[in-house]
Amino acid sequence: MIESNEKLELLDRINRALDEIRPHLNGDGGDIELVDVTDDMIVMVKWIGNCEFCSMSAMTMRAGVEQTIKDKLPEINGVMAVNGYYK
């Protein structure tokens, strides 16, 4: 189980990684929100705006979101959307 302070720091680092992707998503009228990170180091996100129903969400998740997060935080095992096309 991730300790409270450790989890807060991890969530902050994940959000900073997501900040690198957000401008590209915002340009298409969408965004991504960090929901949580599980004890097995799976990042849970929520697509917002146009990204929620975009048929390219799965590709964006793998090639953009997941890759960026894993590059910055190698301890992360995966990223999963809680809504939209990529579940």
HTML snippet that shows the backbone in 3Dmol.js (N, CA, C, O; Angstrom):
<script src="https://3Dmol.org/build/3Dmol-min.js"></script>
<div id="view" style="width:600px;height:400px;position:relative"></div>
<script>
const pdb = `
ATOM      1  N   MET A   1       0.840  -1.192   0.000  1.00  0.00           N
ATOM      2  CA  MET A   1       0.000   0.000   0.000  1.00  0.00           C
ATOM      3  C   MET A   1       0.883   1.253   0.000  1.00  0.00           C
ATOM      4  O   MET A   1       1.874   1.327   0.725  1.00  0.00           O
ATOM      5  N   ILE A   2       0.511   2.220  -0.812  1.00  0.00           N
ATOM      6  CA  ILE A   2       1.277   3.462  -0.910  1.00  0.00           C
ATOM      7  C   ILE A   2       0.954   4.343   0.291  1.00  0.00           C
ATOM      8  O   ILE A   2      -0.214   4.581   0.599  1.00  0.00           O
ATOM      9  N   GLU A   3       1.985   4.821   0.963  1.00  0.00           N
ATOM     10  CA  GLU A   3       1.803   5.718   2.107  1.00  0.00           C
ATOM     11  C   GLU A   3       1.221   7.048   1.641  1.00  0.00           C
ATOM     12  O   GLU A   3       1.417   7.439   0.491  1.00  0.00           O
ATOM     13  N   SER A   4       0.517   7.738   2.512  1.00  0.00           N
ATOM     14  CA  SER A   4      -0.196   8.969   2.183  1.00  0.00           C
ATOM     15  C   SER A   4       0.698  10.048   1.575  1.00  0.00           C
ATOM     16  O   SER A   4       0.384  10.589   0.514  1.00  0.00           O
ATOM     17  N   ASN A   5       1.804  10.361   2.237  1.00  0.00           N
ATOM     18  CA  ASN A   5       2.705  11.408   1.722  1.00  0.00           C
ATOM     19  C   ASN A   5       3.336  10.991   0.408  1.00  0.00           C
ATOM     20  O   ASN A   5       3.489  11.800  -0.508  1.00  0.00           O
ATOM     21  N   GLU A   6       3.699   9.728   0.325  1.00  0.00           N
ATOM     22  CA  GLU A   6       4.302   9.193  -0.892  1.00  0.00           C
ATOM     23  C   GLU A   6       3.298   9.269  -2.053  1.00  0.00           C
ATOM     24  O   GLU A   6       3.667   9.589  -3.183  1.00  0.00           O
ATOM     25  N   LYS A   7       2.040   8.974  -1.759  1.00  0.00           N
ATOM     26  CA  LYS A   7       1.000   9.020  -2.798  1.00  0.00           C
ATOM     27  C   LYS A   7       0.778  10.453  -3.269  1.00  0.00           C
ATOM     28  O   LYS A   7       0.625  10.687  -4.468  1.00  0.00           O
ATOM     29  N   LEU A   8       0.757  11.400  -2.363  1.00  0.00           N
ATOM     30  CA  LEU A   8       0.575  12.799  -2.750  1.00  0.00           C
ATOM     31  C   LEU A   8       1.699  13.263  -3.665  1.00  0.00           C
ATOM     32  O   LEU A   8       1.459  13.962  -4.649  1.00  0.00           O
ATOM     33  N   GLU A   9       2.916  12.873  -3.338  1.00  0.00           N
ATOM     34  CA  GLU A   9       4.064  13.231  -4.176  1.00  0.00           C
ATOM     35  C   GLU A   9       3.953  12.562  -5.550  1.00  0.00           C
ATOM     36  O   GLU A   9       4.241  13.182  -6.573  1.00  0.00           O
ATOM     37  N   LEU A  10       3.536  11.304  -5.563  1.00  0.00           N
ATOM     38  CA  LEU A  10       3.375  10.573  -6.817  1.00  0.00           C
ATOM     39  C   LEU A  10       2.295  11.218  -7.688  1.00  0.00           C
ATOM     40  O   LEU A  10       2.489  11.387  -8.892  1.00  0.00           O
ATOM     41  N   LEU A  11       1.161  11.577  -7.086  1.00  0.00           N
ATOM     42  CA  LEU A  11       0.081  12.238  -7.829  1.00  0.00           C
ATOM     43  C   LEU A  11       0.551  13.568  -8.413  1.00  0.00           C
ATOM     44  O   LEU A  11       0.194  13.920  -9.537  1.00  0.00           O
ATOM     45  N   ASP A  12       1.346  14.297  -7.652  1.00  0.00           N
ATOM     46  CA  ASP A  12       1.893  15.562  -8.144  1.00  0.00           C
ATOM     47  C   ASP A  12       2.813  15.332  -9.347  1.00  0.00           C
ATOM     48  O   ASP A  12       2.746  16.069 -10.331  1.00  0.00           O
ATOM     49  N   ARG A  13       3.657  14.329  -9.269  1.00  0.00           N
ATOM     50  CA  ARG A  13       4.562  14.021 -10.381  1.00  0.00           C
ATOM     51  C   ARG A  13       3.778  13.583 -11.621  1.00  0.00           C
ATOM     52  O   ARG A  13       4.138  13.943 -12.741  1.00  0.00           O
ATOM     53  N   ILE A  14       2.714  12.811 -11.423  1.00  0.00           N
ATOM     54  CA  ILE A  14       1.875  12.384 -12.548  1.00  0.00           C
ATOM     55  C   ILE A  14       1.205  13.596 -13.182  1.00  0.00           C
ATOM     56  O   ILE A  14       1.171  13.713 -14.407  1.00  0.00           O
ATOM     57  N   ASN A  15       0.676  14.491 -12.368  1.00  0.00           N
ATOM     58  CA  ASN A  15       0.031  15.702 -12.901  1.00  0.00           C
ATOM     59  C   ASN A  15       1.011  16.554 -13.688  1.00  0.00           C
ATOM     60  O   ASN A  15       0.642  17.142 -14.704  1.00  0.00           O
ATOM     61  N   ARG A  16       2.253  16.626 -13.234  1.00  0.00           N
ATOM     62  CA  ARG A  16       3.260  17.384 -13.987  1.00  0.00           C
ATOM     63  C   ARG A  16       3.535  16.736 -15.344  1.00  0.00           C
ATOM     64  O   ARG A  16       3.745  17.432 -16.337  1.00  0.00           O
ATOM     65  N   ALA A  17       3.533  15.424 -15.382  1.00  0.00           N
ATOM     66  CA  ALA A  17       3.695  14.726 -16.665  1.00  0.00           C
ATOM     67  C   ALA A  17       2.497  14.992 -17.562  1.00  0.00           C
ATOM     68  O   ALA A  17       2.654  15.218 -18.762  1.00  0.00           O
ATOM     69  N   LEU A  18       1.303  14.966 -16.987  1.00  0.00           N
ATOM     70  CA  LEU A  18       0.089  15.242 -17.776  1.00  0.00           C
ATOM     71  C   LEU A  18       0.079  16.677 -18.302  1.00  0.00           C
ATOM     72  O   LEU A  18      -0.477  16.946 -19.366  1.00  0.00           O
ATOM     73  N   ASP A  19       0.691  17.592 -17.562  1.00  0.00           N
ATOM     74  CA  ASP A  19       0.753  18.992 -18.008  1.00  0.00           C
ATOM     75  C   ASP A  19       1.483  19.124 -19.345  1.00  0.00           C
ATOM     76  O   ASP A  19       1.229  20.067 -20.094  1.00  0.00           O
ATOM     77  N   GLU A  20       2.380  18.197 -19.648  1.00  0.00           N
ATOM     78  CA  GLU A  20       3.085  18.227 -20.933  1.00  0.00           C
ATOM     79  C   GLU A  20       2.165  17.851 -22.092  1.00  0.00           C
ATOM     80  O   GLU A  20       2.396  18.265 -23.228  1.00  0.00           O
ATOM     81  N   ILE A  21       1.140  17.079 -21.814  1.00  0.00           N
ATOM     82  CA  ILE A  21       0.214  16.577 -22.835  1.00  0.00           C
ATOM     83  C   ILE A  21      -0.995  17.492 -22.995  1.00  0.00           C
ATOM     84  O   ILE A  21      -1.549  17.613 -24.087  1.00  0.00           O
ATOM     85  N   ARG A  22      -1.393  18.123 -21.922  1.00  0.00           N
ATOM     86  CA  ARG A  22      -2.630  18.914 -21.913  1.00  0.00           C
ATOM     87  C   ARG A  22      -2.732  19.947 -23.039  1.00  0.00           C
ATOM     88  O   ARG A  22      -3.810  20.079 -23.620  1.00  0.00           O
ATOM     89  N   PRO A  23      -1.673  20.685 -23.379  1.00  0.00           N
ATOM     90  CA  PRO A  23      -1.821  21.672 -24.457  1.00  0.00           C
ATOM     91  C   PRO A  23      -2.281  21.046 -25.779  1.00  0.00           C
ATOM     92  O   PRO A  23      -3.052  21.659 -26.518  1.00  0.00           O
ATOM     93  N   HIS A  24      -1.817  19.844 -26.075  1.00  0.00           N
ATOM     94  CA  HIS A  24      -2.224  19.164 -27.306  1.00  0.00           C
ATOM     95  C   HIS A  24      -3.694  18.759 -27.239  1.00  0.00           C
ATOM     96  O   HIS A  24      -4.424  18.868 -28.224  1.00  0.00           O
ATOM     97  N   LEU A  25      -4.114  18.295 -26.073  1.00  0.00           N
ATOM     98  CA  LEU A  25      -5.514  17.907 -25.897  1.00  0.00           C
ATOM     99  C   LEU A  25      -6.414  19.143 -25.920  1.00  0.00           C
ATOM    100  O   LEU A  25      -7.487  19.126 -26.524  1.00  0.00           O
ATOM    101  N   ASN A  26      -5.971  20.213 -25.259  1.00  0.00           N
ATOM    102  CA  ASN A  26      -6.753  21.460 -25.215  1.00  0.00           C
ATOM    103  C   ASN A  26      -6.956  22.025 -26.608  1.00  0.00           C
ATOM    104  O   ASN A  26      -8.000  22.608 -26.900  1.00  0.00           O
ATOM    105  N   GLY A  27      -5.955  21.855 -27.476  1.00  0.00           N
ATOM    106  CA  GLY A  27      -6.052  22.357 -28.838  1.00  0.00           C
ATOM    107  C   GLY A  27      -7.175  21.711 -29.625  1.00  0.00           C
ATOM    108  O   GLY A  27      -7.681  22.290 -30.586  1.00  0.00           O
ATOM    109  N   ASP A  28      -7.566  20.509 -29.218  1.00  0.00           N
ATOM    110  CA  ASP A  28      -8.667  19.801 -29.874  1.00  0.00           C
ATOM    111  C   ASP A  28      -9.953  19.878 -29.053  1.00  0.00           C
ATOM    112  O   ASP A  28     -10.913  19.159 -29.331  1.00  0.00           O
ATOM    113  N   GLY A  29      -9.973  20.740 -28.053  1.00  0.00           N
ATOM    114  CA  GLY A  29     -11.185  20.913 -27.246  1.00  0.00           C
ATOM    115  C   GLY A  29     -11.366  19.860 -26.170  1.00  0.00           C
ATOM    116  O   GLY A  29     -12.487  19.616 -25.724  1.00  0.00           O
ATOM    117  N   GLY A  30     -10.272  19.228 -25.745  1.00  0.00           N
ATOM    118  CA  GLY A  30     -10.370  18.196 -24.721  1.00  0.00           C
ATOM    119  C   GLY A  30      -9.383  18.415 -23.601  1.00  0.00           C
ATOM    120  O   GLY A  30      -8.666  19.415 -23.556  1.00  0.00           O
ATOM    121  N   ASP A  31      -9.366  17.460 -22.702  1.00  0.00           N
ATOM    122  CA  ASP A  31      -8.432  17.511 -21.578  1.00  0.00           C
ATOM    123  C   ASP A  31      -8.417  16.133 -20.931  1.00  0.00           C
ATOM    124  O   ASP A  31      -9.149  15.231 -21.338  1.00  0.00           O
ATOM    125  N   ILE A  32      -7.578  15.988 -19.924  1.00  0.00           N
ATOM    126  CA  ILE A  32      -7.468  14.745 -19.175  1.00  0.00           C
ATOM    127  C   ILE A  32      -7.331  15.106 -17.706  1.00  0.00           C
ATOM    128  O   ILE A  32      -6.647  16.066 -17.351  1.00  0.00           O
ATOM    129  N   GLU A  33      -7.985  14.331 -16.861  1.00  0.00           N
ATOM    130  CA  GLU A  33      -7.976  14.588 -15.422  1.00  0.00           C
ATOM    131  C   GLU A  33      -7.425  13.366 -14.703  1.00  0.00           C
ATOM    132  O   GLU A  33      -7.823  12.239 -14.996  1.00  0.00           O
ATOM    133  N   LEU A  34      -6.529  13.579 -13.781  1.00  0.00           N
ATOM    134  CA  LEU A  34      -5.998  12.504 -12.962  1.00  0.00           C
ATOM    135  C   LEU A  34      -7.039  12.144 -11.909  1.00  0.00           C
ATOM    136  O   LEU A  34      -7.493  13.008 -11.158  1.00  0.00           O
ATOM    137  N   VAL A  35      -7.414  10.873 -11.854  1.00  0.00           N
ATOM    138  CA  VAL A  35      -8.405  10.411 -10.887  1.00  0.00           C
ATOM    139  C   VAL A  35      -7.716   9.805  -9.674  1.00  0.00           C
ATOM    140  O   VAL A  35      -8.032  10.152  -8.536  1.00  0.00           O
ATOM    141  N   ASP A  36      -6.774   8.899  -9.918  1.00  0.00           N
ATOM    142  CA  ASP A  36      -6.098   8.221  -8.806  1.00  0.00           C
ATOM    143  C   ASP A  36      -4.943   7.388  -9.354  1.00  0.00           C
ATOM    144  O   ASP A  36      -4.768   7.270 -10.567  1.00  0.00           O
ATOM    145  N   VAL A  37      -4.171   6.822  -8.458  1.00  0.00           N
ATOM    146  CA  VAL A  37      -3.171   5.819  -8.807  1.00  0.00           C
ATOM    147  C   VAL A  37      -3.382   4.670  -7.832  1.00  0.00           C
ATOM    148  O   VAL A  37      -3.480   4.877  -6.622  1.00  0.00           O
ATOM    149  N   THR A  38      -3.450   3.458  -8.372  1.00  0.00           N
ATOM    150  CA  THR A  38      -3.728   2.287  -7.538  1.00  0.00           C
ATOM    151  C   THR A  38      -2.453   1.809  -6.841  1.00  0.00           C
ATOM    152  O   THR A  38      -1.351   2.262  -7.151  1.00  0.00           O
ATOM    153  N   ASP A  39      -2.625   0.892  -5.902  1.00  0.00           N
ATOM    154  CA  ASP A  39      -1.474   0.317  -5.211  1.00  0.00           C
ATOM    155  C   ASP A  39      -0.594  -0.484  -6.166  1.00  0.00           C
ATOM    156  O   ASP A  39       0.595  -0.661  -5.902  1.00  0.00           O
ATOM    157  N   ASP A  40      -1.169  -0.982  -7.294  1.00  0.00           N
ATOM    158  CA  ASP A  40      -0.359  -1.706  -8.290  1.00  0.00           C
ATOM    159  C   ASP A  40       0.235  -0.753  -9.317  1.00  0.00           C
ATOM    160  O   ASP A  40       0.715  -1.177 -10.368  1.00  0.00           O
ATOM    161  N   MET A  41       0.199   0.547  -9.001  1.00  0.00           N
ATOM    162  CA  MET A  41       0.838   1.578  -9.834  1.00  0.00           C
ATOM    163  C   MET A  41       0.179   1.703 -11.216  1.00  0.00           C
ATOM    164  O   MET A  41       0.860   1.855 -12.230  1.00  0.00           O
ATOM    165  N   ILE A  42      -1.144   1.637 -11.232  1.00  0.00           N
ATOM    166  CA  ILE A  42      -1.918   1.914 -12.429  1.00  0.00           C
ATOM    167  C   ILE A  42      -2.535   3.302 -12.246  1.00  0.00           C
ATOM    168  O   ILE A  42      -3.219   3.563 -11.257  1.00  0.00           O
ATOM    169  N   VAL A  43      -2.283   4.182 -13.211  1.00  0.00           N
ATOM    170  CA  VAL A  43      -2.810   5.542 -13.157  1.00  0.00           C
ATOM    171  C   VAL A  43      -4.215   5.536 -13.770  1.00  0.00           C
ATOM    172  O   VAL A  43      -4.415   5.063 -14.889  1.00  0.00           O
ATOM    173  N   MET A  44      -5.164   6.060 -13.030  1.00  0.00           N
ATOM    174  CA  MET A  44      -6.545   6.162 -13.497  1.00  0.00           C
ATOM    175  C   MET A  44      -6.790   7.610 -13.916  1.00  0.00           C
ATOM    176  O   MET A  44      -6.570   8.537 -13.137  1.00  0.00           O
ATOM    177  N   VAL A  45      -7.251   7.793 -15.159  1.00  0.00           N
ATOM    178  CA  VAL A  45      -7.520   9.131 -15.680  1.00  0.00           C
ATOM    179  C   VAL A  45      -8.930   9.187 -16.238  1.00  0.00           C
ATOM    180  O   VAL A  45      -9.573   8.163 -16.466  1.00  0.00           O
ATOM    181  N   LYS A  46      -9.388  10.401 -16.449  1.00  0.00           N
ATOM    182  CA  LYS A  46     -10.715  10.621 -17.029  1.00  0.00           C
ATOM    183  C   LYS A  46     -10.556  11.572 -18.209  1.00  0.00           C
ATOM    184  O   LYS A  46      -9.995  12.660 -18.079  1.00  0.00           O
ATOM    185  N   TRP A  47     -11.057  11.142 -19.359  1.00  0.00           N
ATOM    186  CA  TRP A  47     -11.084  12.027 -20.525  1.00  0.00           C
ATOM    187  C   TRP A  47     -12.156  13.085 -20.320  1.00  0.00           C
ATOM    188  O   TRP A  47     -13.216  12.804 -19.760  1.00  0.00           O
ATOM    189  N   ILE A  48     -11.879  14.303 -20.774  1.00  0.00           N
ATOM    190  CA  ILE A  48     -12.809  15.425 -20.629  1.00  0.00           C
ATOM    191  C   ILE A  48     -13.010  16.082 -21.988  1.00  0.00           C
ATOM    192  O   ILE A  48     -12.109  16.079 -22.827  1.00  0.00           O
ATOM    193  N   GLY A  49     -14.183  16.638 -22.197  1.00  0.00           N
ATOM    194  CA  GLY A  49     -14.476  17.371 -23.432  1.00  0.00           C
ATOM    195  C   GLY A  49     -14.459  16.464 -24.643  1.00  0.00           C
ATOM    196  O   GLY A  49     -14.928  15.327 -24.585  1.00  0.00           O
ATOM    197  N   ASN A  50     -13.919  16.967 -25.742  1.00  0.00           N
ATOM    198  CA  ASN A  50     -13.901  16.209 -26.995  1.00  0.00           C
ATOM    199  C   ASN A  50     -13.140  14.895 -26.869  1.00  0.00           C
ATOM    200  O   ASN A  50     -13.416  13.953 -27.611  1.00  0.00           O
ATOM    201  N   CYS A  51     -12.203  14.816 -25.959  1.00  0.00           N
ATOM    202  CA  CYS A  51     -11.417  13.589 -25.799  1.00  0.00           C
ATOM    203  C   CYS A  51     -12.268  12.423 -25.300  1.00  0.00           C
ATOM    204  O   CYS A  51     -11.959  11.263 -25.569  1.00  0.00           O
ATOM    205  N   GLU A  52     -13.333  12.735 -24.579  1.00  0.00           N
ATOM    206  CA  GLU A  52     -14.160  11.685 -23.987  1.00  0.00           C
ATOM    207  C   GLU A  52     -14.766  10.765 -25.041  1.00  0.00           C
ATOM    208  O   GLU A  52     -14.897   9.563 -24.812  1.00  0.00           O
ATOM    209  N   PHE A  53     -15.132  11.316 -26.187  1.00  0.00           N
ATOM    210  CA  PHE A  53     -15.806  10.520 -27.208  1.00  0.00           C
ATOM    211  C   PHE A  53     -14.996  10.383 -28.495  1.00  0.00           C
ATOM    212  O   PHE A  53     -15.510   9.918 -29.513  1.00  0.00           O
ATOM    213  N   CYS A  54     -13.755  10.783 -28.446  1.00  0.00           N
ATOM    214  CA  CYS A  54     -12.901  10.737 -29.633  1.00  0.00           C
ATOM    215  C   CYS A  54     -12.478   9.302 -29.942  1.00  0.00           C
ATOM    216  O   CYS A  54     -12.040   8.566 -29.058  1.00  0.00           O
ATOM    217  N   SER A  55     -12.613   8.926 -31.191  1.00  0.00           N
ATOM    218  CA  SER A  55     -12.224   7.569 -31.591  1.00  0.00           C
ATOM    219  C   SER A  55     -10.707   7.376 -31.556  1.00  0.00           C
ATOM    220  O   SER A  55     -10.228   6.246 -31.644  1.00  0.00           O
ATOM    221  N   MET A  56      -9.958   8.451 -31.432  1.00  0.00           N
ATOM    222  CA  MET A  56      -8.496   8.370 -31.367  1.00  0.00           C
ATOM    223  C   MET A  56      -7.979   8.292 -29.922  1.00  0.00           C
ATOM    224  O   MET A  56      -6.769   8.284 -29.698  1.00  0.00           O
ATOM    225  N   SER A  57      -8.881   8.235 -28.958  1.00  0.00           N
ATOM    226  CA  SER A  57      -8.479   8.224 -27.545  1.00  0.00           C
ATOM    227  C   SER A  57      -7.556   7.062 -27.208  1.00  0.00           C
ATOM    228  O   SER A  57      -6.607   7.235 -26.443  1.00  0.00           O
ATOM    229  N   ALA A  58      -7.809   5.894 -27.758  1.00  0.00           N
ATOM    230  CA  ALA A  58      -6.963   4.729 -27.449  1.00  0.00           C
ATOM    231  C   ALA A  58      -5.536   4.965 -27.935  1.00  0.00           C
ATOM    232  O   ALA A  58      -4.579   4.646 -27.230  1.00  0.00           O
ATOM    233  N   MET A  59      -5.391   5.516 -29.121  1.00  0.00           N
ATOM    234  CA  MET A  59      -4.061   5.788 -29.652  1.00  0.00           C
ATOM    235  C   MET A  59      -3.383   6.904 -28.847  1.00  0.00           C
ATOM    236  O   MET A  59      -2.197   6.814 -28.532  1.00  0.00           O
ATOM    237  N   THR A  60      -4.133   7.939 -28.521  1.00  0.00           N
ATOM    238  CA  THR A  60      -3.589   9.034 -27.716  1.00  0.00           C
ATOM    239  C   THR A  60      -3.148   8.521 -26.354  1.00  0.00           C
ATOM    240  O   THR A  60      -2.125   8.947 -25.818  1.00  0.00           O
ATOM    241  N   MET A  61      -3.934   7.600 -25.800  1.00  0.00           N
ATOM    242  CA  MET A  61      -3.592   7.040 -24.489  1.00  0.00           C
ATOM    243  C   MET A  61      -2.256   6.314 -24.546  1.00  0.00           C
ATOM    244  O   MET A  61      -1.380   6.554 -23.714  1.00  0.00           O
ATOM    245  N   ARG A  62      -2.097   5.434 -25.517  1.00  0.00           N
ATOM    246  CA  ARG A  62      -0.873   4.623 -25.592  1.00  0.00           C
ATOM    247  C   ARG A  62       0.342   5.440 -26.018  1.00  0.00           C
ATOM    248  O   ARG A  62       1.394   5.388 -25.381  1.00  0.00           O
ATOM    249  N   ALA A  63       0.185   6.190 -27.098  1.00  0.00           N
ATOM    250  CA  ALA A  63       1.328   6.887 -27.691  1.00  0.00           C
ATOM    251  C   ALA A  63       1.653   8.205 -27.000  1.00  0.00           C
ATOM    252  O   ALA A  63       2.797   8.659 -27.040  1.00  0.00           O
ATOM    253  N   GLY A  64       0.671   8.815 -26.376  1.00  0.00           N
ATOM    254  CA  GLY A  64       0.900  10.113 -25.746  1.00  0.00           C
ATOM    255  C   GLY A  64       0.912  10.050 -24.241  1.00  0.00           C
ATOM    256  O   GLY A  64       1.939  10.286 -23.605  1.00  0.00           O
ATOM    257  N   VAL A  65      -0.231   9.730 -23.674  1.00  0.00           N
ATOM    258  CA  VAL A  65      -0.399   9.794 -22.224  1.00  0.00           C
ATOM    259  C   VAL A  65       0.462   8.745 -21.515  1.00  0.00           C
ATOM    260  O   VAL A  65       1.298   9.084 -20.676  1.00  0.00           O
ATOM    261  N   GLU A  66       0.255   7.479 -21.856  1.00  0.00           N
ATOM    262  CA  GLU A  66       0.969   6.421 -21.154  1.00  0.00           C
ATOM    263  C   GLU A  66       2.484   6.534 -21.352  1.00  0.00           C
ATOM    264  O   GLU A  66       3.249   6.365 -20.402  1.00  0.00           O
ATOM    265  N   GLN A  67       2.908   6.813 -22.561  1.00  0.00           N
ATOM    266  CA  GLN A  67       4.343   6.918 -22.838  1.00  0.00           C
ATOM    267  C   GLN A  67       4.977   8.069 -22.064  1.00  0.00           C
ATOM    268  O   GLN A  67       6.058   7.914 -21.496  1.00  0.00           O
ATOM    269  N   THR A  68       4.317   9.213 -22.037  1.00  0.00           N
ATOM    270  CA  THR A  68       4.846  10.370 -21.310  1.00  0.00           C
ATOM    271  C   THR A  68       4.946  10.079 -19.822  1.00  0.00           C
ATOM    272  O   THR A  68       5.957  10.381 -19.188  1.00  0.00           O
ATOM    273  N   ILE A  69       3.898   9.496 -19.274  1.00  0.00           N
ATOM    274  CA  ILE A  69       3.905   9.193 -17.838  1.00  0.00           C
ATOM    275  C   ILE A  69       5.002   8.186 -17.513  1.00  0.00           C
ATOM    276  O   ILE A  69       5.751   8.372 -16.553  1.00  0.00           O
ATOM    277  N   LYS A  70       5.103   7.119 -18.305  1.00  0.00           N
ATOM    278  CA  LYS A  70       6.112   6.092 -18.033  1.00  0.00           C
ATOM    279  C   LYS A  70       7.540   6.618 -18.232  1.00  0.00           C
ATOM    280  O   LYS A  70       8.464   6.180 -17.546  1.00  0.00           O
ATOM    281  N   ASP A  71       7.717   7.552 -19.167  1.00  0.00           N
ATOM    282  CA  ASP A  71       9.042   8.157 -19.348  1.00  0.00           C
ATOM    283  C   ASP A  71       9.462   8.930 -18.101  1.00  0.00           C
ATOM    284  O   ASP A  71      10.625   8.893 -17.699  1.00  0.00           O
ATOM    285  N   LYS A  72       8.504   9.630 -17.494  1.00  0.00           N
ATOM    286  CA  LYS A  72       8.795  10.451 -16.320  1.00  0.00           C
ATOM    287  C   LYS A  72       8.761   9.647 -15.025  1.00  0.00           C
ATOM    288  O   LYS A  72       9.466   9.964 -14.067  1.00  0.00           O
ATOM    289  N   LEU A  73       7.931   8.598 -15.006  1.00  0.00           N
ATOM    290  CA  LEU A  73       7.746   7.792 -13.800  1.00  0.00           C
ATOM    291  C   LEU A  73       7.826   6.311 -14.170  1.00  0.00           C
ATOM    292  O   LEU A  73       6.792   5.670 -14.358  1.00  0.00           O
ATOM    293  N   PRO A  74       9.024   5.765 -14.276  1.00  0.00           N
ATOM    294  CA  PRO A  74       9.177   4.378 -14.715  1.00  0.00           C
ATOM    295  C   PRO A  74       8.528   3.352 -13.785  1.00  0.00           C
ATOM    296  O   PRO A  74       8.320   2.203 -14.173  1.00  0.00           O
ATOM    297  N   GLU A  75       8.211   3.764 -12.569  1.00  0.00           N
ATOM    298  CA  GLU A  75       7.564   2.840 -11.632  1.00  0.00           C
ATOM    299  C   GLU A  75       6.087   2.590 -11.965  1.00  0.00           C
ATOM    300  O   GLU A  75       5.476   1.673 -11.416  1.00  0.00           O
ATOM    301  N   ILE A  76       5.517   3.395 -12.857  1.00  0.00           N
ATOM    302  CA  ILE A  76       4.117   3.231 -13.259  1.00  0.00           C
ATOM    303  C   ILE A  76       3.992   2.016 -14.184  1.00  0.00           C
ATOM    304  O   ILE A  76       4.774   1.857 -15.121  1.00  0.00           O
ATOM    305  N   ASN A  77       3.007   1.170 -13.912  1.00  0.00           N
ATOM    306  CA  ASN A  77       2.796  -0.054 -14.697  1.00  0.00           C
ATOM    307  C   ASN A  77       1.808   0.114 -15.841  1.00  0.00           C
ATOM    308  O   ASN A  77       1.791  -0.701 -16.763  1.00  0.00           O
ATOM    309  N   GLY A  78       0.982   1.162 -15.797  1.00  0.00           N
ATOM    310  CA  GLY A  78       0.015   1.360 -16.864  1.00  0.00           C
ATOM    311  C   GLY A  78      -0.875   2.555 -16.575  1.00  0.00           C
ATOM    312  O   GLY A  78      -0.853   3.131 -15.488  1.00  0.00           O
ATOM    313  N   VAL A  79      -1.658   2.907 -17.583  1.00  0.00           N
ATOM    314  CA  VAL A  79      -2.602   4.018 -17.467  1.00  0.00           C
ATOM    315  C   VAL A  79      -3.937   3.522 -18.009  1.00  0.00           C
ATOM    316  O   VAL A  79      -3.987   2.838 -19.032  1.00  0.00           O
ATOM    317  N   MET A  80      -5.014   3.871 -17.319  1.00  0.00           N
ATOM    318  CA  MET A  80      -6.335   3.399 -17.714  1.00  0.00           C
ATOM    319  C   MET A  80      -7.347   4.525 -17.577  1.00  0.00           C
ATOM    320  O   MET A  80      -7.397   5.220 -16.562  1.00  0.00           O
ATOM    321  N   ALA A  81      -8.157   4.690 -18.626  1.00  0.00           N
ATOM    322  CA  ALA A  81      -9.227   5.693 -18.580  1.00  0.00           C
ATOM    323  C   ALA A  81     -10.455   5.080 -17.914  1.00  0.00           C
ATOM    324  O   ALA A  81     -10.789   3.919 -18.150  1.00  0.00           O
ATOM    325  N   VAL A  82     -11.106   5.856 -17.100  1.00  0.00           N
ATOM    326  CA  VAL A  82     -12.316   5.380 -16.435  1.00  0.00           C
ATOM    327  C   VAL A  82     -13.570   5.720 -17.232  1.00  0.00           C
ATOM    328  O   VAL A  82     -14.686   5.412 -16.815  1.00  0.00           O
ATOM    329  N   ASN A  83     -13.370   6.363 -18.388  1.00  0.00           N
ATOM    330  CA  ASN A  83     -14.484   6.685 -19.269  1.00  0.00           C
ATOM    331  C   ASN A  83     -13.976   6.699 -20.706  1.00  0.00           C
ATOM    332  O   ASN A  83     -12.788   6.475 -20.937  1.00  0.00           O
ATOM    333  N   GLY A  84     -14.834   6.954 -21.656  1.00  0.00           N
ATOM    334  CA  GLY A  84     -14.410   7.087 -23.048  1.00  0.00           C
ATOM    335  C   GLY A  84     -14.147   5.766 -23.729  1.00  0.00           C
ATOM    336  O   GLY A  84     -14.579   4.712 -23.261  1.00  0.00           O
ATOM    337  N   TYR A  85     -13.433   5.830 -24.838  1.00  0.00           N
ATOM    338  CA  TYR A  85     -13.201   4.658 -25.681  1.00  0.00           C
ATOM    339  C   TYR A  85     -12.162   3.708 -25.113  1.00  0.00           C
ATOM    340  O   TYR A  85     -12.210   2.512 -25.399  1.00  0.00           O
ATOM    341  N   TYR A  86     -11.231   4.200 -24.325  1.00  0.00           N
ATOM    342  CA  TYR A  86     -10.136   3.361 -23.828  1.00  0.00           C
ATOM    343  C   TYR A  86     -10.430   2.977 -22.405  1.00  0.00           C
ATOM    344  O   TYR A  86     -10.305   3.796 -21.495  1.00  0.00           O
ATOM    345  N   LYS A  87     -10.817   1.739 -22.203  1.00  0.00           N
ATOM    346  CA  LYS A  87     -11.129   1.267 -20.845  1.00  0.00           C
ATOM    347  C   LYS A  87     -10.319   0.040 -20.537  1.00  0.00           C
ATOM    348  O   LYS A  87     -10.431  -0.516 -19.445  1.00  0.00           O
TER     349      LYS A  87
END
`;
const viewer = $3Dmol.createViewer("view");
viewer.addModel(pdb, "pdb");
viewer.setStyle({}, {cartoon: {color: "spectrum"}});
viewer.zoomTo();
viewer.render();
</script>
